[in-house]
């Protein structure tokens, strides 16, 4: 029985000579990997590959079978067509970086409409907005809410934040205690939306420092998380 679901492309790798394996986060089934057979054989196949750019938002029809490790796509079309995400060099760098983070962070194979809607809406926001230098910082911070380790704000006035415990504290009792500029920025980001993000003014060095903090936060709370290989390139682009 064929089913249709919305999907966001997280990664793609060439398999054998002519096949492609695409990993997506789908609205109905969570993480799903698809095998595209023979797509490198013909021009028609190459036209199909164009759909599967990183973080593309698709609508996929598939004969989904839960016991099968690789699914097969019967039909695919764009669910949302980006205007700048894959053509703006800075946005493309964000796409490459966030796709790698999401590919490592998202593991569940079940429906989660709240998380899917968050990814869908925020990527569309990035596509149409021109002030986005700090987008990835707020994106990752808010993503932690959907993954179950969003900072506890009940003691937000405290002078330290413990990355391992995920809470604000009165004393510095751990090597994972955050203070200074990073603490100030954390508190600021916890209280804003994407539409007010341009009000946050920081330089490249501060941005990189806070990003390192967020990635460490993910490492401490997600056992499978690995620091993105694209991080160095990403930081160079934003310098």
C-alpha positions in Angstrom: 0.0 0.0 0.0 1.4 3.4 -1.0 1.6 6.2 1.5 2.5 9.9 1.1 4.5 11.9 3.5 6.4 15.2 3.7 10.1 14.9 4.1 13.3 16.9 4.7 16.5 15.7 3.1 19.3 15.2 5.7 22.1 13.5 3.7 22.8 11.6 0.5 25.6 9.2 -0.5 26.5 7.5 -3.7 26.0 3.7 -3.5 27.8 1.4 -5.9 28.1 2.9 -9.4 24.6 4.2 -10.2 22.6 4.3 -7.0 22.0 6.9 -4.3 21.0 6.5 -0.7 19.1 9.5 0.7 18.3 9.9 4.4 15.3 12.0 5.2 13.4 13.2 8.3 9.8 12.4 7.4 6.6 13.7 8.9 5.0 10.3 9.2 7.8 7.9 10.0 10.7 10.0 11.4 14.1 9.0 10.0 13.9 7.0 6.8 16.6 6.0 4.3 15.6 5.6 0.6 17.5 3.8 -2.2 17.3 5.5 -5.6 18.3 2.8 -8.0 20.1 3.7 -11.3 19.8 7.5 -10.9 23.3 8.0 -12.3 22.6 6.0 -15.5 20.6 8.5 -17.4 19.6 12.2 -17.8 16.2 11.3 -16.4 17.9 10.0 -13.3 20.0 13.1 -12.9 16.8 15.2 -13.0 15.6 13.2 -10.0 18.8 13.8 -8.1 18.0 17.5 -8.3 15.2 17.0 -5.8 17.5 15.7 -3.1 19.6 18.8 -2.2 20.3 19.1 1.5 17.3 20.2 3.6 15.0 20.2 0.6 11.4 19.9 1.6 9.7 17.2 -0.4 6.5 15.2 -0.7 7.3 11.6 -1.2 5.0 8.6 -2.1 6.5 5.3 -1.1 5.6 1.7 -0.5 6.8 1.9 3.1 7.5 -1.4 4.8 8.7 -1.1 8.4 11.0 -4.2 8.3 12.9 -2.9 5.3 16.1 -1.0 6.0 16.0 0.9 2.7 12.7 2.2 1.3 11.9 2.9 -2.3 10.3 6.1 -3.7 7.5 5.9 -6.2 6.9 9.6 -6.7 8.6 12.8 -5.4 7.8 16.5 -5.8 8.8 19.7 -4.0 6.6 20.5 -1.1 8.3 23.9 -0.7 10.6 25.5 -3.4 13.4 27.5 -1.8 14.3 30.8 -3.4 17.7 31.4 -1.8 18.7 28.6 0.5 20.8 26.7 -2.1 22.0 29.8 -4.1 23.1 32.2 -1.4 26.7 31.1 -0.4 26.2 32.0 3.3 22.8 30.2 3.5 24.3 27.2 1.7 27.0 27.0 4.4 24.3 27.0 7.1 22.4 24.3 5.2 25.4 22.0 4.9 26.2 22.5 8.6 22.7 22.1 10.0 22.0 19.1 7.8 25.0 17.3 9.3 23.9 18.3 12.8 20.4 17.0 12.2 21.6 13.8 10.6 23.5 13.0 13.7 20.9 14.3 16.2 17.7 12.9 14.9 17.3 9.1 15.5 13.6 8.5 16.1 11.6 6.3 13.6 8.2 7.6 14.6 5.9 10.5 13.9 6.6 13.8 15.7 4.6 16.6 14.1 5.8 19.2 16.5 9.5 18.7 15.6 8.8 18.3 11.9 6.7 21.5 11.8 9.6 23.3 13.6 12.1 22.3 11.0 9.8 23.1 8.2 8.9 26.6 9.4 12.4 27.7 10.5 14.0 26.6 7.2 11.4 28.5 5.3 12.1 31.5 7.6 15.8 31.3 6.7 14.9 31.1 3.0 13.0 34.4 2.9 15.0 36.5 5.5 18.2 38.5 4.8 19.3 39.0 8.5 20.4 35.5 9.5 24.0 35.6 10.9 22.8 34.2 14.2 20.1 31.9 12.8 22.0 28.7 13.5 22.5 29.6 17.2 18.8 30.0 17.9 17.9 27.1 15.7 20.1 24.7 17.7 19.1 26.1 21.0 15.4 25.7 20.2 16.1 22.3 18.7 17.2 21.1 22.1 13.7 21.7 23.3 12.4 19.1 20.8 15.1 16.7 21.7 14.4 16.9 25.4 17.2 18.9 27.0 16.2 22.6 26.6 17.7 24.7 29.4 15.7 25.0 32.6 14.9 28.7 32.9 13.5 28.6 36.4 16.7 30.1 37.9 17.7 32.2 34.9 18.9 35.1 37.0 21.7 32.9 38.5 25.3 33.8 37.4 26.2 30.4 36.0 24.7 27.8 33.6 25.7 24.1 34.0 25.8 22.5 30.5 25.7 19.0 31.9 22.7 19.5 34.2 21.0 21.9 31.8 20.2 24.5 34.5 21.2 27.8 35.9 23.1 27.7 39.2 24.3 30.1 41.9 27.8 28.6 42.1 30.4 27.4 39.6 30.6 23.7 40.6 31.7 22.1 37.3 34.0 22.4 34.4 30.8 22.7 32.4 29.8 25.9 34.1 29.1 28.7 31.6 29.6 32.4 32.6 30.7 35.7 31.0 29.7 36.6 27.4 28.4 33.1 26.6 26.1 33.2 29.6 24.8 36.7 28.6 24.2 35.5 25.1 22.5 32.3 26.2 20.0 34.3 28.4 19.4 36.6 25.5 18.6 33.9 23.0 16.3 32.1 25.5 14.0 35.1 25.4 13.7 35.9 21.7 12.1 34.7 18.5 13.6 34.4 15.0 11.8 37.6 14.0 13.7 39.6 16.7 17.0 37.8 16.2 18.6 40.7 14.3 18.6 42.7 17.5 21.4 40.4 18.8 24.7 42.1 17.9 27.8 39.9 18.3 31.0 39.5 16.3 32.4 36.4 14.6 34.6 35.4 17.6 31.6 35.5 20.0 29.5 33.6 17.5 32.0 30.9 17.2 32.5 30.6 20.9 28.8 30.3 21.6 28.4 27.7 18.8 31.2 25.6 20.4 29.2 25.8 23.6 26.0 24.7 22.0 27.7 21.8 20.2 29.3 20.7 23.5 25.8 20.9 25.1 24.5 18.5 22.4 27.5 16.1 23.0 26.7 16.0 26.7 23.0 15.2 26.2 23.0 13.0 23.0 25.1 9.9 23.2 25.3 9.5 19.5 26.2 13.1 18.7 29.5 13.9 16.9 31.0 17.3 16.3 30.2 18.2 12.6 33.0 17.7 10.1 31.8 20.8 8.3 32.3 23.0 11.4 35.7 24.4 10.3 34.5 25.3 6.8 31.4 26.8 8.3 33.4 29.0 10.6 35.7 30.1 7.8 32.7 31.2 5.6 31.3 33.2 8.5 34.6 34.9 9.2 
